[in-house]
Amino acid sequence: MQESRRNLYERYEPIRRYVEVGFWIVLMGLQAVFSTVVAVIDARSRAVPRATWEIVTWEGSSHLVLLLLVPVLVAVERRLAPLAPDRWVRFLAGHVVASVVISVVHVAGMFAVRSLVYALAGGRYDFGGWAGQWGYEYLKDVRVYVSIVFGIWAYRFFMLRLQGEARVLDAPEAGVSDPPEATPPPPPADAADAPPAPDVPSPPPPPPERPERFLVRKLRREFLIAATDIDWLQAEGNYVGLHVNGHDYLLRATLTDFLAQLDPAQFVRVHRSHAVNLGRIKEIEPLDGGDARLHMHDGTSVPCSRRYRDALRSGL
C-alpha cells in the first residue's frame, strides 16, 4: 500500500498535462451548459423573450474566453505565490491589478465573439454603455477570479504534498553541538606599558556552508537525500526542482541562490533554468546553433544553451 502511494505521483506525471487541460475544458463546458439552461428558463418569464441562439452565444462566449484565460491565471498565481507576512501588500495589490486586467480582457473577448456571431446572423450586437456594463461584469468576474485562483492554489498544494517538498536541514543550535567559547584571560596590569603587538593578518573568511543532506516530506513520510545524489535541477517558479534517482522534489528557493550553496566543482548551470551534476552526465549531444542536449544517467535529457557551454567545458 505504501509503495503504491509512493508511486502515485510517478504514474500521474505522464498524463498530468492532459488531465489538467481536460479538467478545465470539462468544467467550463458544464458551467456553460448549466448557465445557458438557467438563462433560457429565465428568458421565458420576461416580457421581451430572447432567442435561444442569442442566449447560447452570450453564455458560450463568456465561458470560452474564461477558458482561454485559465493559463494566464495559472501564471499570475505562480508569480504572486506564496503569501508571506512581509509580502501581503504586494500579494493583494498584484491580485487586484490582475483581476482588473483579466476582467477587461474577458469583456473585450466576449464582445468580439458576440459581435462576430451576430454579424454572421445578419444582426448587430449592442453591448450597451461600456462604463456601467463593465462595472457589472467586473463584480461577476471578481468572484470567478477568486474561485479559479483558489482552485489553482489548492491543486498546487495537493501536488506539492504528492510530489514531495525538500528543505535544507537546519544548522545545530548554538551551545548544543558546539562547545562554548573560552573566555579570554584579562590582560596583565602592565599591559598598557607594553609595546604594541605586531599586526597579525586576519584569517581568511570561512568557506560558505554547503548542505550535505536534505529533508524530504512526501506522502506523510520523511527521509533524507544527499546533495551528491541530485542528478539535475530545474527552476520552477518560486521553487527549485531536485531530480534524484527518477524522483522529483521541490525546494523553496531560486536556482541562483541554491546553486550558491552547492559545490561549484560538481554542480554547473547549463541553462537559464537548469543545472546539472557533472558526475551524472552520460552523453553530450551537440545541436544546431551552438546549443546541446545533455543525456543523464537517469535516462532524462537536460537542455544546455550556448551561453553556458564554456562553463560546462571548464567544469568537465
C-alpha positions in Angstrom: 0.0 0.0 0.0 2.8 2.4 0.9 4.7 1.5 -2.3 1.5 2.2 -4.3 1.1 5.6 -2.7 4.8 6.5 -3.3 4.5 5.6 -7.0 1.2 7.6 -7.4 2.9 10.7 -8.5 5.2 8.9 -10.9 2.2 7.2 -12.5 0.3 10.5 -12.7 3.1 12.7 -14.1 3.0 11.4 -17.7 -0.8 12.2 -18.1 -0.8 15.2 -15.8 -1.0 17.8 -18.6 -3.8 16.0 -20.3 -5.8 15.8 -17.1 -5.3 19.4 -16.2 -6.3 20.7 -19.7 -9.2 18.3 -19.8 -10.4 19.3 -16.3 -10.7 23.0 -17.3 -12.4 22.2 -20.6 -15.0 19.9 -18.9 -15.5 22.4 -16.1 -16.1 25.4 -18.3 -18.3 23.3 -20.6 -20.5 22.1 -17.8 -20.8 25.6 -16.4 -21.7 27.0 -19.8 -24.4 24.4 -20.2 -25.9 25.0 -16.8 -25.8 28.8 -17.2 -27.4 28.5 -20.6 -30.3 26.3 -19.3 -30.9 28.7 -16.4 -30.8 31.7 -18.7 -33.2 30.1 -21.2 -35.7 29.3 -18.5 -35.4 32.8 -17.1 -35.9 34.4 -20.5 -39.3 32.7 -20.9 -40.7 34.8 -18.0 -39.5 38.1 -19.4 -41.8 40.5 -21.2 -39.4 40.5 -24.2 -38.0 37.0 -24.6 -34.7 36.4 -26.3 -34.0 33.8 -29.0 -32.2 30.7 -27.8 -29.3 31.2 -30.1 -28.7 34.6 -28.5 -28.6 33.2 -25.0 -26.3 30.4 -26.1 -24.0 33.0 -27.7 -23.9 35.1 -24.6 -23.1 32.3 -22.2 -20.8 30.4 -24.6 -18.7 33.4 -25.4 -18.2 34.2 -21.7 -17.1 30.7 -20.8 -15.0 30.4 -23.9 -12.9 33.5 -23.1 -12.6 32.4 -19.5 -11.3 29.1 -20.6 -8.7 30.8 -22.8 -7.7 32.9 -19.8 -7.0 30.0 -17.4 -3.3 29.7 -18.4 -2.9 33.4 -17.6 -4.5 32.9 -14.2 -2.1 30.0 -13.6 0.8 32.2 -14.4 -0.5 35.0 -12.1 -1.0 32.6 -9.2 2.5 31.2 -9.7 4.0 34.7 -9.9 2.4 36.1 -6.8 2.7 32.9 -4.6 3.4 32.3 -1.9 1.8 34.7 0.5 4.4 35.7 3.0 3.9 38.1 6.1 6.2 40.7 4.5 4.7 40.5 1.1 1.0 40.6 1.7 0.6 44.2 0.3 2.3 43.1 -2.9 0.2 39.9 -2.9 -3.1 41.8 -2.6 -2.2 44.6 -4.9 -1.0 42.1 -7.6 -4.2 40.2 -7.5 -6.3 43.3 -7.6 -4.5 44.6 -10.7 -4.6 41.2 -12.3 -8.4 40.9 -11.7 -9.0 44.2 -13.4 -6.8 43.3 -16.4 -8.5 39.8 -16.6 -11.9 41.4 -16.5 -11.1 43.9 -19.2 -9.8 41.1 -21.5 -12.8 38.9 -20.6 -15.3 41.6 -21.5 -13.5 42.6 -24.7 -13.2 39.0 -25.8 -16.9 38.4 -25.1 -17.8 41.5 -27.2 -15.7 40.3 -30.1 -17.1 36.8 -30.2 -20.7 38.0 -29.8 -20.3 40.7 -32.5 -18.9 38.1 -34.8 -21.8 35.7 -34.2 -24.4 38.5 -34.6 -22.8 39.7 -37.8 -23.0 36.1 -39.2 -26.6 36.0 -38.2 -27.3 39.3 -40.1 -27.6 41.5 -36.9 -25.6 43.7 -34.7 -24.7 43.2 -31.1 -25.3 46.1 -28.8 -23.3 45.8 -25.6 -24.8 49.0 -24.0 -22.9 51.6 -22.0 -19.3 50.3 -21.6 -18.7 52.0 -18.3 -21.7 50.8 -16.4 -21.8 47.4 -18.2 -18.1 46.7 -17.4 -18.7 47.6 -13.7 -21.4 45.0 -13.6 -19.3 42.4 -15.4 -16.3 43.1 -13.1 -18.3 42.3 -10.0 -19.1 38.9 -11.5 -15.5 38.4 -12.8 -14.1 39.0 -9.3 -16.0 36.1 -7.9 -14.9 33.9 -10.8 -11.3 35.1 -10.5 -11.1 34.3 -6.8 -12.7 30.8 -7.2 -10.3 29.9 -10.1 -7.2 31.2 -8.3 -8.2 29.3 -5.1 -8.8 26.2 -7.1 -5.3 26.5 -8.7 -3.8 27.1 -5.3 -5.5 24.1 -3.8 -4.4 21.9 -6.7 -0.8 23.1 -6.5 -0.8 22.5 -2.7 -2.1 18.9 -3.3 0.6 18.3 -6.0 3.3 19.7 -3.7 2.3 17.2 -1.0 2.1 14.4 -3.5 5.4 15.3 -5.2 7.3 15.9 -2.0 8.9 19.1 -0.7 12.5 19.3 0.4 14.3 21.7 2.7 17.9 22.1 3.9 18.5 20.6 7.3 18.6 23.3 10.0 22.0 24.1 11.4 22.5 22.9 15.0 21.7 25.4 17.6 24.5 27.3 19.4 25.5 25.6 22.6 24.0 22.2 21.6 26.7 20.7 19.4 29.4 23.4 19.6 31.4 23.7 22.8 31.2 27.2 24.4 34.0 29.5 23.5 36.5 30.0 26.3 36.6 33.5 27.8 40.0 35.1 27.1 42.0 35.9 30.3 42.2 39.5 31.4 45.2 41.5 30.3 48.0 41.9 32.8 48.2 45.1 34.8 51.2 46.4 33.0 49.7 45.7 29.5 49.3 49.5 29.0 53.1 50.0 29.2 53.9 47.1 26.9 54.8 47.8 23.3 52.0 47.3 20.8 51.8 43.9 19.3 52.7 43.5 15.7 49.8 43.5 13.2 48.7 39.9 12.5 46.8 39.3 9.3 43.2 38.4 9.8 42.4 34.8 8.9 40.6 34.2 5.6 36.8 34.1 5.7 35.4 30.6 6.2 34.0 28.9 3.1 30.3 29.1 2.6 28.3 26.4 4.3 27.1 23.8 1.8 24.3 21.5 2.7 25.1 17.8 2.6 21.6 16.4 3.1 18.0 17.5 2.6 15.0 16.5 4.5 12.1 15.5 2.2 8.5 15.3 3.1 6.3 13.2 0.8 3.0 11.4 1.5 3.3 12.0 5.2 6.8 10.4 5.3 10.2 12.0 5.9 13.5 10.8 4.6 16.9 12.2 3.7 18.6 12.6 0.4 22.3 13.5 -0.1 23.3 16.5 -2.1 25.6 14.3 -4.2 22.6 12.2 -5.2 21.0 15.1 -7.1 21.1 14.4 -10.8 20.0 17.8 -12.1 18.0 20.9 -11.0 15.3 22.9 -12.7 13.8 26.3 -11.8 10.1 26.1 -11.2 8.7 29.5 -10.3 9.4 30.0 -6.6 10.9 26.5 -6.2 13.8 24.5 -7.5 13.0 21.0 -8.6 15.5 18.5 -7.4 15.7 15.4 -9.6 17.0 12.5 -7.7 17.1 8.9 -9.0 14.0 9.4 -11.1 12.1 11.3 -8.4 11.2 15.0 -8.2 11.3 17.1 -5.1 10.7 20.8 -4.7 12.8 23.2 -2.6 11.5 26.7 -1.9 14.4 28.7 -3.3 15.6 30.3 -6.5 18.0 28.4 -8.7 20.7 31.1 -8.4 20.6 31.2 -4.6 20.5 27.4 -4.3 23.5 26.9 -6.6 25.5 29.2 -4.5 25.2 26.7 -1.7 26.3 23.7 -3.8 29.9 22.7 -4.7 30.7 24.6 -7.9 33.2 21.8 -8.9 30.3 19.4 -9.0 27.2 21.4 -10.0 27.2 23.7 -13.1 24.5 25.8 -14.6 23.9 24.8 -18.2 20.7 26.8 -18.9 18.7 29.7 -17.7 16.5 27.3 -15.7 18.7 24.2 -15.5 21.8 23.0 -13.7 23.4 19.5 -13.6 25.6 17.3 -11.5 28.7 16.9 -13.7 29.1 13.3 -12.4 25.7 12.3 -13.7 26.2 13.4 -17.4 26.2 10.4 -19.7 26.4 12.0 -23.1 26.5 15.4 -24.7 24.6 15.8 -27.9 25.6 18.9 -29.9 22.7 20.8 -31.6 22.4 23.5 -34.2 23.3 27.0 -33.2 25.8 26.0 -30.5 23.2 24.5 -28.1 23.4 21.0 -26.8 21.3 18.3 -25.1 22.7 16.5 -22.1 21.7 12.9 -21.6 21.8 12.0 -17.9 22.4 8.6 -16.3 18.8 8.6 -15.0 17.5 8.5 -18.6 16.4 12.1 -18.8 17.6 14.9 -21.0 18.6 18.4 -20.0 18.9 21.4 -22.3 22.3 23.2 -22.5 22.3 26.6 -24.1 25.2 28.1 -26.0 25.7 30.7 -23.3 26.7 28.1 -20.7 28.7 25.7 -23.0 32.1 27.2 -21.8 31.2 26.8 -18.2 30.3 23.2 -18.9 33.5 22.5 -20.7 35.6 24.1 -17.9 33.7 22.0 -15.3 34.3 18.8 -17.2 
